[in-house]
Amino acid sequence: MLSTIYAVAKEFESEHGFSPNCLYMSYGHLEAFKQQLEDPYDFNSILVFLGMELILTPNMRTPSVGWAHAPWKEAVHV
């Protein structure tokens, strides 16, 4: 899963000239990704490791990335 995330992020960066700040993935992708981390239950470390906001959507076939002007947490006010 990590290699997939890396590949889509590098492709985005090559195409746009800057790094993505949003990662879209399904809950299944997140579970697969967490298995590759030292502490899969430390959600903050996942976000720090990614360097992107994580947006979970149930219907993603493969992870994708994007860029948002406002940080996701501020835009949604959760």
KAURRA-V328690 format. One record per residue. N is the residue number from 0. PHI is phi as a letter, one per 30 degrees, with the letter a starting at -180 (* if undefined). NEAR is the number of other C-alpha atoms within 8 Angstrom. D_CENTER is the distance of its C-alpha to the mean C-alpha in whole Angstrom. Layout:
{{N:PHI:NEAR:D_CENTER} {N:PHI:NEAR:D_CENTER}}
This chain:
{{0:*:7:11} {1:d:7:10} {2:d:6:12} {3:d:8:11} {4:d:10:7} {5:d:8:10} {6:d:8:12} {7:d:11:10} {8:d:12:9} {9:d:9:13} {10:d:8:14} {11:d:14:13} {12:d:11:14} {13:d:8:17} {14:d:6:18} {15:c:7:17} {16:i:7:18} {17:a:7:15} {18:d:10:12} {19:d:12:9} {20:b:11:8} {21:b:12:6} {22:c:13:3} {23:c:13:5} {24:a:15:7} {25:d:14:10} {26:d:9:12} {27:d:6:13} {28:d:11:10} {29:d:9:9} {30:d:8:13} {31:d:9:13} {32:d:10:10} {33:d:11:12} {34:d:8:15} {35:c:8:14} {36:c:8:14} {37:d:5:17} {38:b:6:17} {39:d:10:15} {40:c:5:16} {41:c:7:15} {42:d:7:12} {43:d:6:13} {44:d:7:12} {45:d:11:9} {46:d:11:8} {47:d:8:10} {48:d:6:10} {49:d:7:6} {50:i:7:8} {51:b:10:6} {52:d:11:6} {53:c:9:4} {54:b:8:7} {55:c:8:9} {56:b:9:11} {57:d:7:14} {58:c:5:15} {59:d:9:12} {60:d:5:14} {61:b:7:11} {62:d:13:8} {63:b:10:8} {64:b:12:7} {65:a:10:9} {66:b:8:11} {67:b:8:13} {68:d:4:16} {69:c:6:16} {70:e:8:13} {71:e:8:12} {72:d:7:14} {73:d:8:17} {74:d:7:17} {75:c:6:17} {76:h:5:19} {77:d:4:18}}
